[in-house]
Amino acid sequence: MEREKTISVAKLVACLLIIAGIAILSATILYFLTAPINWISYVGIISGGIMLNIGAAALFLIKKLKLDIKSSH
């Protein structure tokens, strides 16, 4: 039971990281359209990209290592 809870929490965190990464990247792109480019724009792109990649990698590893609840039974 504890393994399933841990995997579901890990999947939830990965999905939230993906959503937050997409939101930060979208906000940064909208900022590009309205304001001149400065160092805050680069911070938004880098942090959004890192969050998106970590979330996608976590989901990929959960599926690749067959830790997913559906595939383990």
N, C-alpha and C positions, 0 to 999 in steps of 0.2 A: 504494500500500500504506500509506503514512504517513497519508493522508487518512482511510482506513477505521479505522486505529488511533485517530486523534484523535477521530473521531466516536464510536467505541465507548466510549472513555474518558469523553467528555463525557456520553454517555447513562448510563454507570455512575455517574458522580458525581451526575447529576441524580436518578437512582433512589435513591441513598443519601441525598441531601438530603431527598427525599420521605419515606423511611422514618424518618429521624432526626426530621423535623418531626412526623410522626404520633406517634412514640414520646414526644417531649417534650410534645406537647399532651395525650396520654393520661396521662402521669405527672402533669402539672399538674392535670388534672381529678380524678384520684384524690387528689391532695394537697388539692384544694378540699373533697372529701368528708370528709377526716379532720382537717384543721387549719383554724384561722382564717385568713382572707385577709390576706396582708401583701405587701410589695413584691416578694418572690421569686416570688410567684404571677404577678404581672404580667410579670416578666422571662421566665418560662417561656412564657407565652402569646405574648408578642411575638417571642421568638426562635424558638419552634416555628412560628409563623405565617409568619415571614420565610423560614425554611428550606423550609417546604412550598411557598410561593409561588415562590421562586427555582427550585426543582427542577421544579415544574410548568411554569413559563415556559420553562425551558431545553428541556424535552421538546417543548413546543409549538413553539418556534422551530426546533428541529431538524426537526420534521415540516413546518412551514409553509415553511421555506426549502428544502425538499427536499434536506436534507443527509443524510437517512437512507440507509443503505447499500442497502436494498432498493429504494427509489424512485429512486436515482441511476442504476440500470442499466436 
